[in-house]
């Protein structure tokens, strides 16, 4: 899961070369849903019933539709490395959601320290002393909102989806397919369907982003949430900046500012502290 999601920032960057940001979000969910439903029917797995579809749609909105669109929007003007570093704050926002929305855990001193450290890490990553530098403030806001959305969605899956006892494949199929339906009108009515002719590497990128990043990775995610909880599952974001930075520098020619890896390390420390004492 870490390898797939850590590479998704590269795939997003390549997909944006021929698709608008809503297009990237739509096609990755559509392709992921199609691949997962093919597996559901091939393996003859149970599909959701009744209100289960509603909960999986809500999970999809917070875990797929909103963050996929926001990350794609942000990566039009930020590096994939920065997007991944901000994404590493997900466990921090997960704990905040658990503490404020779901109220399943008491605030501890170590969690409070972790939250503070994580926010300091974000400030360092952005080079806050320089303002936003070359980064568009709207893009930074989109990255933060996407991460907050993940933070809300993970515990929601733990609370409402995991008790359904569906297979990870069925849950992933319903989650990303309903997200594709949610994103479709935004994709169709907000601009061109394609921004340029696709290259082979861009087509392969959106295919990988959909089938792997929005399909198989969510099978793994649902299984990890079931076994260890949403907070533990979302610590996968700790490894994303490492992979995204490697791919960004080697394959995309991105520049890495000296303060970004330092801030990223502080973010990961804060996220680890924030979730270390949390409940599953």
WODA-V562342 format. One record per residue. RES is the residue in one letter. BURIAL is + if it has 24 or more other ideal C-beta (glycine too) atoms within 12 Angstrom, else -. Layout:
RES | BURIAL
RES | BURIAL
//
This chain:
X | +
X | +
X | -
X | +
X | +
X | +
X | +
X | +
X | +
X | +
X | +
X | +
X | +
X | +
X | +
X | +
X | +
X | +
X | +
X | +
X | +
X | +
X | +
X | +
X | +
X | +
X | +
X | +
X | +
X | +
X | +
X | +
X | +
X | +
X | +
X | +
X | +
X | -
X | +
X | +
X | -
X | -
X | -
X | -
X | -
X | -
X | +
X | +
X | -
X | -
X | -
X | +
X | +
X | -
X | +
X | +
X | +
X | +
X | +
X | +
X | +
X | +
X | +
X | +
X | +
X | +
X | +
X | +
X | +
X | +
X | +
X | +
X | +
X | +
X | +
X | +
X | +
X | +
X | +
X | +
X | +
X | +
X | +
X | +
X | +
X | +
X | +
X | +
X | +
X | +
X | +
X | +
X | +
X | +
X | +
X | +
X | +
X | +
X | +
X | -
X | -
X | +
X | -
X | -
X | +
X | -
X | -
X | -
X | -
X | -
X | +
X | -
X | -
X | +
X | +
X | -
X | +
X | +
X | +
X | +
X | +
X | +
X | +
X | +
X | +
X | +
X | -
X | -
X | -
X | -
X | -
X | -
X | -
X | -
X | +
X | -
X | -
X | -
X | +
X | +
X | -
X | +
X | +
X | +
X | +
X | +
X | +
X | +
X | +
X | +
X | +
X | +
X | +
X | +
X | +
X | +
X | +
X | +
X | +
X | +
X | +
X | +
X | -
X | +
X | -
X | +
X | +
X | +
X | +
X | +
X | +
X | +
X | +
X | +
X | +
X | +
X | +
X | +
X | +
X | +
X | +
X | +
X | +
X | +
X | -
X | +
X | +
X | -
X | -
X | -
X | -
X | -
X | -
X | -
X | -
X | -
X | -
X | -
X | -
X | -
X | -
X | +
X | -
X | -
X | +
X | +
X | +
X | +
X | +
X | +
X | +
X | +
X | +
X | +
X | +
X | +
X | +
X | +
X | +
X | +
X | +
X | +
X | +
X | +
X | +
X | +
X | -
X | -
X | +
X | +
X | +
X | +
X | +
X | +
X | +
X | +
X | +
X | +
X | +
X | +
X | +
X | +
X | +
X | +
X | +
X | +
X | +
X | +
X | -
X | -
X | -
X | +
X | -
X | +
X | -
X | +
X | +
X | -
X | +
X | +
X | +
X | -
X | +
X | +
X | +
X | +
X | +
X | +
X | +
X | +
X | +
X | +
X | +
X | +
X | +
X | +
X | +
X | +
X | +
X | +
//
